[in-house]
């Protein structure tokens, strides 16, 4: 707290960032009391300049945010709240307040592709569009999906043994896709898998 440089109005800008996707959700402000309450409660507390009062994100809307980390920049004059959101961050209902683009085309992070693909597969299972390969897999059931996972894993091994980088990339992509289909069929979320990897990583890092 002593390292935070509040401006002449007693405020410091706060970037609200999704802790998992790293997407910027909101730019807001906090005073010393709001920052202290955020650190104490692990909830997003900010200061409303328009209402001249503290506010707890989600207290009214239910779109709360669990704060996993509070970061400070090198100059001490701005902060980042890393949060796990429970609902949209923007009052419009958008996931992020930064949903409009003035110039250029925003790049989707490569890590987001897994989430996007998992969401597409979930939608395919719900809608079961005729003629879609994913629909076919769900119709055939777990035995067919497991068989495809095994086949694609074998193709990955063959490509690796052949030192064929392009083929290895393609076969690995096929394997990832079929694994995601299997996870959906089993109702195991991608987040659950990522949580296991994260837990293992943190455990090894801590033990060193």
N, C-alpha and C positions, 0 to 999 in steps of 0.2 A: 504493500500500500504506500509506503514512503517513497517508492520510486516512481509513482504515478504523478505526472505533471498535469494538473487540472488547469483549465484556462481561466480567464478573468471572471467568468461566470460560474466557476466551480464545476465545470463539466469536462468530460473527456469522450471523444468519439469511440464508439464500440461497433466493431464488425461482428455480426452474428453469422456463424459458419456451421454448416452441417458437419458434425464430427466424423461421419462415415463417408459421405460423398465429397466433402470439402467444398460444396457449393456455397456461395455467399448468399445468405437469406435476407439480411436486413442491415442497414446502417442506422444506428441510433446513438443515444448519448446516455451517460451515467454520471451521477455525482458521487461523492465519497460514500454517502449512505447506501445508494443503490448498489455500488460495487461491493461494499461490505456485506450486504444482505445476499448478494449473488454468491459470494464465496462461502458464506455461512450456510445457506440453504441448498446450494447447487441448483437453484432455479434462476431463470432470467429476470433480473430486476433492472429497470432503466429509469431515466428521468425524462418526462414529457415536457418539452420546451413550450408547446402550445397550451398545455394545461397547468404548467408550473407545479407538477407533482410527480411523486414516484409512481411507477406502475409495474405490476407483476405480470409478465407475458402469459396470457392464457387464463388469467384469473376470471375473466368474464366469458371469453369465447370457448374456453376449454382446450385451446391449442397451445398447451404448455410446452416448455422446453427444459429438458434436463441438461444442466451444464456439466460437461465432463472436464473442461479445462478453461482457465482464464490466462490468456497470453498477453504479454506486453511487448511493444516494439522497442528498438534499440534506443530511441530518444525518450521513451517513457511517456509520450503524449498521445498514444492511441492503444486500444485494446482489441483483442479478439475473444469472443465467447464461443468456444466449441460446444455445440449442443446436439442432443438427440431430440428432434422435434416430434411432438405428438399432434400432428395435423399441420396445416399450412401456416407459413410464417406471415403472409401478407393479408391485410384486411379485406382484400378483394377475393380471397379464397385461393390465390395462386400459391404454389409451393414456396416461391421466392418473390421478394419485392422487385427483383431485377428480371422481369419476364419480358420486357420490351427491348428491342435491339435498334439502336440509332444508326449503326454502321457496321458493315462486315457480317460475317456468319460465325456465330459462336461454335467452337469445337466441342463436341462431346468427348469427355475423357475416355481413354481406352478401357479403363476399369469399369466405366458405366455400361459398356457393351454387354457385360455378363448380366447385369440387372435388367437391361432392356430386353435381352433375349429371354431371360427367365420370365419376364412379364408377358412377352409375346406367347410363350409356350403355355402359360397359365390361361391366357385368353383363348388360345386354340382349344384347350381342353373344355373350356366353358361353352364356346360357340360351336365347336366341331364343324368347321366349314368343309363342305364337300370338295374332295379332290386334293386337300392339303396333306402333305406327307406326315405332318405332326398328328393330324386327325387319324390317319391310318395306323400310326404307332399306338395311339391310345385305344383304338378299336381292337387291335390285336392283343393288347394287354402286356403284362409285366414280362412274360416269357420272351416275347418278341423283342421288347425293349432291351432286356438283359442280353439277349443274343447279339443285338446290334452293338451294344457297349463292348462286348467281348470281341466282336469282329473288328471294330474300329481300334481297339487297343492293340490288337495283333497287327493292324496296318501301320500303326504308329511305330511299333517295334521294327517292322520290316523297313520302313523309311529311314529309321535311325541307323539300322545296320548297313543300309545302302549309302549312308552319308548324303542323302538327298534332302537338302534343306527346304526346298520348295514343297516337296511332297510331304515332308515331316510337318510343315506348317499347316498344310491342307488337312492332313489326316488328324492332327491334333485338334484342329477346329471341329472336325466331324465328331471326334470323341467327346469334346466338351459339350457339344450340342446334345448328343445322345445321353450323356450323364445328366444334363439339366432336365431332359424329358423324364428320365428315371426318377430324379428327385421330385419332380412334380407329381408323377404317378404315385409315389410313396408319401406325398404331402410333407416332404422335408424341404424347408426353405433354403435358398442360397445363403441367406444371412446366418442360418444355423451352422453351415459349413464354414463360412468365413469366421464366425465366432470361435470355432474350434481351432482354426489356424492361428487366429489372433492370440488365443489363450496359450497355445503351445509356444508361439513366438515370444510372448511376454514372459513365460515361465523359463525359457532358455536364456533370455536376456538377463533376467533377475538372478539366475543361478550362477552367472559368470562372475 
